[in-house]
Amino acid sequence: MSAKKYDNDYKVQSVKLALEVGQTKAAKELGISKNTLCGWVRAARVGSLDMGENVILKGKELSASEKNAQMAARIKVLEKENRELMERNDFLEEAAAFFAASRQKYAKRNG
């Protein structure tokens, strides 16, 4: 038996419903298992489920392992962003060098 795949938007809406009406009732209304929904709520709490901006999850205090998972997810996002910014910076440095060299050639020919 293969596991059913749900898109992120469905998970986000399911978590929001679970926070409003409770996990058991939400799971029943959505026709999914409570364990699946609990996993999504936990993922949202630790930050591994992208809930979008300005979403605050209410509930009990995070455990140490959940805090670690949240920090690890945040580090992963920041490392990816840092890598992308470094690539852009390298590209801009190469472009600047290219245009500087072109400008020098133009100045020598016309100067």
Backbone as ProteinMPNN parsed JSONL, in Angstrom:
{"seq_chain_A": "MSAKKYDNDYKVQSVKLALEVGQTKAAKELGISKNTLCGWVRAARVGSLDMGENVILKGKELSASEKNAQMAARIKVLEKENRELMERNDFLEEAAAFFAASRQKYAKRNG", "coords_chain_A": {"N_chain_A": [[0.839, -1.169, 0.0], [0.634, 2.187, -0.906], [1.64, 5.354, 0.384], [-0.519, 8.143, 0.685], [-0.129, 11.228, -0.98], [-0.078, 14.594, -0.006], [-0.587, 17.991, -0.868], [1.236, 20.998, 0.077], [-0.441, 23.218, 0.65], [-2.888, 22.002, 1.329], [-2.132, 20.664, 3.658], [-1.46, 22.854, 5.29], [-3.944, 24.197, 5.531], [-5.333, 22.177, 6.797], [-3.963, 21.979, 9.237], [-4.522, 24.505, 10.301], [-7.306, 24.259, 10.607], [-7.345, 22.183, 12.485], [-6.23, 23.484, 14.663], [-8.232, 25.236, 15.243], [-10.629, 23.724, 15.714], [-9.848, 21.422, 16.975], [-7.825, 18.472, 16.923], [-8.868, 15.823, 16.645], [-11.551, 16.169, 15.792], [-11.098, 17.667, 13.452], [-9.602, 15.87, 11.904], [-11.503, 13.885, 11.505], [-13.452, 15.323, 10.056], [-11.986, 15.909, 7.763], [-11.395, 13.448, 6.792], [-9.043, 12.062, 7.211], [-6.368, 10.312, 8.897], [-5.95, 10.66, 12.436], [-3.369, 10.514, 13.353], [-1.865, 11.253, 11.112], [-2.628, 13.949, 10.844], [-1.757, 14.903, 13.329], [0.967, 14.648, 12.982], [1.394, 16.58, 11.002], [0.695, 18.898, 12.401], [2.649, 18.884, 14.39], [4.903, 19.134, 12.747], [4.44, 21.692, 11.76], [4.681, 23.161, 14.105], [7.401, 22.853, 14.74], [8.538, 24.012, 12.594], [9.09, 22.74, 10.178], [7.093, 22.48, 8.356], [5.94, 24.521, 5.946], [4.19, 27.195, 6.8], [3.665, 29.648, 5.85], [3.824, 33.267, 6.071], [3.472, 35.175, 9.092], [2.053, 33.381, 10.751], [1.155, 32.128, 13.748], [1.558, 29.547, 15.906], [-0.354, 28.305, 18.433], [-0.087, 26.704, 21.562], [1.265, 24.008, 23.541], [4.449, 24.253, 25.225], [7.446, 23.865, 23.33], [9.277, 20.829, 23.044], [12.683, 19.868, 23.829], [13.773, 18.405, 21.698], [12.021, 19.135, 19.658], [12.543, 21.864, 19.536], [15.206, 21.743, 18.69], [14.82, 20.557, 16.169], [13.374, 22.596, 14.965], [15.257, 24.662, 14.951], [17.206, 23.453, 13.343], [15.821, 23.271, 10.928], [15.5, 25.982, 10.384], [18.197, 26.768, 10.138], [18.873, 25.323, 7.863], [17.304, 26.634, 5.92], [18.452, 29.187, 6.038], [21.098, 28.611, 5.283], [20.7, 27.806, 2.632], [19.714, 30.201, 1.545], [21.964, 31.811, 1.962], [23.842, 30.518, 0.298], [22.662, 30.972, -2.217], [22.82, 33.781, -2.312], [25.591, 34.126, -2.294], [26.227, 32.972, -4.759], [24.938, 34.782, -6.483], [26.412, 37.07, -5.875], [28.981, 36.298, -6.771], [28.411, 36.086, -9.51], [27.773, 38.773, -10.095], [30.243, 39.992, -9.533], [31.827, 38.837, -11.548], [30.483, 39.833, -13.795], [30.906, 42.579, -13.443], [33.694, 42.684, -13.717], [33.928, 41.835, -16.361], [32.604, 43.922, -17.758], [34.227, 46.051, -17.018], [36.633, 45.349, -18.237], [35.809, 45.423, -20.919], [35.221, 48.1, -21.162], [37.765, 49.212, -20.842], [39.005, 48.23, -23.18], [37.503, 49.545, -25.096], [38.128, 52.19, -24.493], [40.864, 52.245, -25.111], [40.807, 51.821, -27.882], [39.343, 54.017, -28.789], [40.481, 56.126, -27.574]], "CA_chain_A": [[0.0, 0.0, 0.0], [1.445, 3.397, -0.972], [1.143, 6.466, 1.197], [-1.137, 9.199, -0.093], [0.614, 12.483, -0.928], [-0.903, 15.793, 0.124], [0.203, 19.189, -1.149], [1.499, 21.837, 1.246], [-1.614, 24.042, 0.958], [-3.854, 21.153, 2.02], [-1.612, 20.444, 5.006], [-1.567, 24.117, 6.027], [-5.354, 24.412, 5.86], [-5.706, 21.141, 7.768], [-3.394, 22.365, 10.536], [-5.305, 25.645, 10.789], [-8.585, 23.721, 11.073], [-7.085, 21.425, 13.707], [-6.006, 24.428, 15.75], [-9.511, 25.881, 15.551], [-11.682, 22.824, 16.21], [-9.262, 20.252, 17.623], [-7.262, 17.525, 15.962], [-9.753, 14.681, 16.41], [-12.688, 16.618, 14.986], [-10.595, 18.066, 12.134], [-9.237, 14.654, 11.169], [-12.75, 13.23, 11.121], [-14.062, 16.13, 9.0], [-11.164, 15.845, 6.558], [-11.295, 12.064, 6.335], [-7.666, 11.587, 7.311], [-6.123, 9.756, 10.224], [-5.532, 11.631, 13.45], [-1.905, 10.462, 13.404], [-1.363, 12.069, 10.005], [-2.845, 15.344, 11.2], [-0.863, 15.216, 14.452], [2.299, 14.818, 12.393], [1.436, 17.887, 10.329], [0.685, 19.941, 13.448], [3.989, 18.869, 14.985], [5.82, 19.703, 11.745], [4.201, 23.133, 11.726], [5.214, 23.731, 15.355], [8.868, 22.879, 14.722], [8.983, 24.808, 11.461], [9.413, 21.983, 8.969], [5.965, 22.633, 7.437], [5.871, 25.941, 5.606], [2.857, 27.716, 7.077], [3.565, 31.008, 5.331], [4.21, 34.317, 7.003], [2.538, 35.679, 10.113], [1.249, 32.324, 11.354], [1.642, 31.795, 15.076], [0.903, 28.343, 16.393], [-0.544, 28.29, 19.874], [-0.065, 25.356, 22.109], [2.181, 23.785, 24.649], [5.862, 24.557, 25.04], [8.159, 22.896, 22.508], [10.267, 20.015, 23.739], [14.05, 20.132, 23.389], [13.971, 17.833, 20.361], [11.263, 19.959, 18.716], [13.313, 23.099, 19.374], [16.358, 21.409, 17.852], [14.326, 20.362, 14.811], [13.012, 23.921, 14.463], [16.507, 25.373, 14.67], [17.838, 22.798, 12.199], [15.083, 23.683, 9.734], [15.836, 27.392, 10.153], [19.579, 26.8, 9.651], [18.845, 24.823, 6.492], [16.773, 27.718, 5.087], [19.447, 30.265, 5.993], [22.24, 28.148, 4.49], [20.291, 27.857, 1.229], [19.677, 31.614, 1.175], [23.344, 32.271, 1.92], [24.433, 29.94, -0.903], [22.111, 31.705, -3.363], [23.375, 35.131, -2.299], [26.999, 34.027, -2.686], [26.239, 32.745, -6.206], [24.599, 36.055, -7.118], [27.544, 37.959, -5.681], [30.014, 35.85, -7.703], [27.976, 36.475, -10.853], [27.902, 40.226, -10.231], [31.672, 40.303, -9.602], [32.282, 38.457, -12.891], [29.895, 40.782, -14.741], [31.604, 43.853, -13.264], [35.021, 42.531, -14.317], [33.734, 41.78, -17.808], [32.29, 45.253, -18.268], [35.402, 46.891, -16.806], [37.575, 45.004, -19.299], [35.234, 45.929, -22.165], [35.357, 49.56, -21.132], [39.174, 49.519, -21.08], [39.269, 47.988, -24.6], [36.836, 50.619, -25.83], [38.884, 53.415, -24.224], [42.125, 52.151, -25.849], [40.522, 51.985, -29.319], [38.794, 55.331, -29.09], [41.049, 57.139, -26.693]], "C_chain_A": [[0.892, 1.243, 0.0], [0.793, 4.512, -0.166], [0.585, 7.547, 0.283], [-0.348, 10.487, 0.101], [-0.361, 13.649, -0.877], [-0.027, 17.004, -0.174], [0.284, 20.074, 0.093], [0.28, 22.669, 1.627], [-2.674, 23.248, 1.731], [-3.419, 20.923, 3.47], [-1.781, 21.696, 5.867], [-3.008, 24.368, 6.455], [-5.828, 23.399, 6.893], [-5.196, 21.486, 9.163], [-4.185, 23.522, 11.129], [-6.661, 25.182, 11.327], [-8.4, 22.975, 12.388], [-6.875, 22.349, 14.898], [-7.3, 25.116, 16.172], [-10.492, 24.94, 16.244], [-11.15, 21.61, 16.962], [-8.851, 19.217, 16.593], [-8.193, 16.364, 15.637], [-10.903, 15.066, 15.484], [-12.241, 16.987, 13.574], [-10.25, 16.842, 11.294], [-10.48, 13.934, 10.665], [-13.411, 13.978, 9.956], [-13.309, 16.006, 7.677], [-11.039, 14.433, 5.992], [-9.864, 11.553, 6.301], [-7.447, 11.06, 8.721], [-5.639, 10.849, 11.175], [-4.011, 11.665, 13.532], [-1.281, 11.307, 12.296], [-1.464, 13.546, 10.358], [-1.94, 15.773, 12.347], [0.565, 15.446, 13.949], [2.443, 16.17, 11.704], [1.465, 19.031, 11.339], [2.064, 20.024, 14.096], [4.998, 19.482, 14.021], [5.662, 21.214, 11.655], [4.804, 23.802, 12.965], [6.723, 23.843, 15.333], [9.425, 23.608, 13.508], [9.338, 24.036, 10.212], [8.25, 21.928, 7.982], [5.8, 24.123, 7.195], [4.439, 26.435, 5.74], [2.663, 29.11, 6.489], [3.948, 32.002, 6.402], [3.081, 34.63, 7.982], [1.605, 34.618, 10.684], [1.89, 31.951, 12.682], [0.848, 30.593, 15.565], [0.847, 28.38, 17.909], [-0.469, 26.854, 20.356], [0.96, 25.244, 23.208], [3.614, 24.133, 24.236], [6.521, 23.457, 24.204], [9.134, 22.099, 23.362], [11.646, 20.351, 23.183], [14.282, 19.59, 21.982], [13.206, 18.626, 19.298], [11.968, 21.294, 18.476], [14.522, 22.868, 18.484], [15.943, 21.234, 16.398], [13.972, 21.704, 14.172], [14.266, 24.705, 14.099], [17.22, 24.769, 13.46], [17.15, 23.198, 10.902], [15.414, 25.13, 9.378], [17.249, 27.538, 9.601], [19.631, 26.358, 8.196], [18.364, 25.909, 5.532], [17.811, 28.823, 4.933], [20.677, 29.874, 5.18], [21.913, 28.189, 2.999], [20.281, 29.301, 0.739], [21.089, 32.175, 1.045], [24.044, 31.774, 0.652], [23.963, 30.686, -2.149], [22.678, 33.12, -3.447], [24.847, 35.134, -2.705], [27.115, 33.802, -4.19], [25.925, 34.032, -6.956], [25.761, 37.037, -7.032], [28.679, 37.594, -6.645], [29.671, 36.272, -9.134], [28.173, 37.974, -11.078], [29.364, 40.658, -10.288], [32.227, 39.984, -10.984], [31.748, 39.432, -13.936], [30.605, 42.128, -14.65], [32.985, 43.796, -13.902], [34.923, 42.52, -15.838], [33.497, 43.173, -18.387], [33.451, 46.222, -18.066], [36.431, 46.628, -17.894], [37.076, 45.528, -20.641], [35.406, 47.439, -22.26], [36.803, 49.977, -21.404], [39.526, 49.32, -22.55], [38.692, 49.113, -25.429], [37.63, 51.924, -25.681], [40.188, 53.408, -25.009], [41.903, 52.384, -27.35], [40.112, 53.396, -29.659], [39.467, 56.464, -28.319], [42.295, 57.682, -27.158]], "O_chain_A": [[1.809, 1.343, 0.816], [-0.429, 4.596, -0.052], [1.155, 7.831, -0.771], [0.057, 10.805, 1.219], [-1.345, 13.683, -1.615], [1.139, 17.043, 0.219], [-0.495, 19.921, 1.033], [-0.01, 22.815, 2.814], [-3.28, 23.762, 2.671], [-4.235, 20.98, 4.39], [-2.193, 21.613, 7.024], [-3.265, 24.71, 7.609], [-6.633, 23.726, 7.765], [-5.907, 21.309, 10.152], [-4.486, 23.523, 12.322], [-7.113, 25.651, 12.372], [-9.21, 23.12, 13.303], [-7.292, 22.036, 16.013], [-7.445, 25.528, 17.323], [-11.115, 25.309, 17.239], [-11.932, 20.847, 17.529], [-9.455, 19.105, 15.527], [-8.299, 15.961, 14.478], [-11.189, 14.368, 14.511], [-12.923, 16.659, 12.603], [-10.571, 16.788, 10.106], [-10.508, 13.436, 9.54], [-13.871, 13.362, 8.994], [-13.915, 15.997, 6.606], [-10.626, 14.251, 4.847], [-9.513, 10.716, 5.469], [-8.238, 11.326, 9.626], [-5.008, 11.824, 10.765], [-3.424, 12.725, 13.755], [-0.284, 11.994, 12.519], [-0.506, 14.301, 10.191], [-1.414, 16.886, 12.339], [1.272, 16.329, 14.434], [3.48, 16.824, 11.809], [2.18, 20.016, 11.15], [2.583, 21.118, 14.322], [5.855, 20.264, 14.433], [6.647, 21.935, 11.493], [5.371, 24.89, 12.871], [7.28, 24.813, 15.846], [10.636, 23.803, 13.396], [9.847, 24.626, 9.26], [8.399, 21.388, 6.885], [5.55, 24.891, 8.124], [3.584, 26.135, 4.907], [1.585, 29.688, 6.626], [4.346, 31.627, 7.505], [1.906, 34.377, 7.717], [0.477, 34.932, 11.063], [3.038, 31.508, 12.724], [-0.381, 30.627, 15.627], [1.875, 28.475, 18.581], [-0.762, 25.916, 19.614], [1.456, 26.24, 23.735], [3.926, 24.283, 23.055], [6.201, 22.277, 24.346], [9.741, 22.633, 24.29], [11.756, 21.045, 22.172], [14.921, 20.251, 21.162], [13.68, 18.775, 18.172], [11.99, 21.796, 17.352], [14.834, 23.692, 17.624], [16.631, 21.706, 15.493], [14.236, 21.926, 12.99], [14.32, 25.341, 13.046], [17.778, 25.501, 12.642], [17.812, 23.438, 9.892], [15.588, 25.462, 8.206], [17.481, 28.341, 8.697], [20.348, 26.948, 7.388], [18.939, 26.091, 4.46], [18.025, 29.334, 3.834], [21.24, 30.705, 4.468], [22.761, 28.568, 2.191], [20.778, 29.595, -0.348], [21.374, 32.933, 0.117], [24.762, 32.536, 0.005], [24.763, 30.996, -3.032], [22.982, 33.602, -4.538], [25.297, 36.052, -3.391], [27.997, 34.37, -4.834], [26.573, 34.341, -7.956], [26.059, 37.747, -7.992], [29.272, 38.476, -7.266], [30.53, 36.754, -9.873], [28.677, 38.392, -12.121], [29.698, 41.594, -11.015], [33.006, 40.761, -11.537], [32.47, 39.815, -14.857], [30.877, 42.752, -15.676], [33.407, 44.75, -14.557], [35.746, 43.13, -16.521], [34.114, 43.555, -19.381], [33.635, 47.131, -18.876], [37.037, 47.562, -18.419], [37.875, 46.037, -21.427], [35.703, 47.975, -23.328], [37.052, 50.96, -22.102], [40.257, 50.127, -23.124], [39.332, 49.584, -26.369], [37.781, 52.672, -26.647], [40.594, 54.448, -25.526], [42.7, 53.054, -28.007], [40.491, 53.92, -30.706], [39.057, 57.62, -28.412], [42.876, 58.546, -26.501]]}, "name": "protein", "num_of_chains": 1, "seq": "MSAKKYDNDYKVQSVKLALEVGQTKAAKELGISKNTLCGWVRAARVGSLDMGENVILKGKELSASEKNAQMAARIKVLEKENRELMERNDFLEEAAAFFAASRQKYAKRNG"}
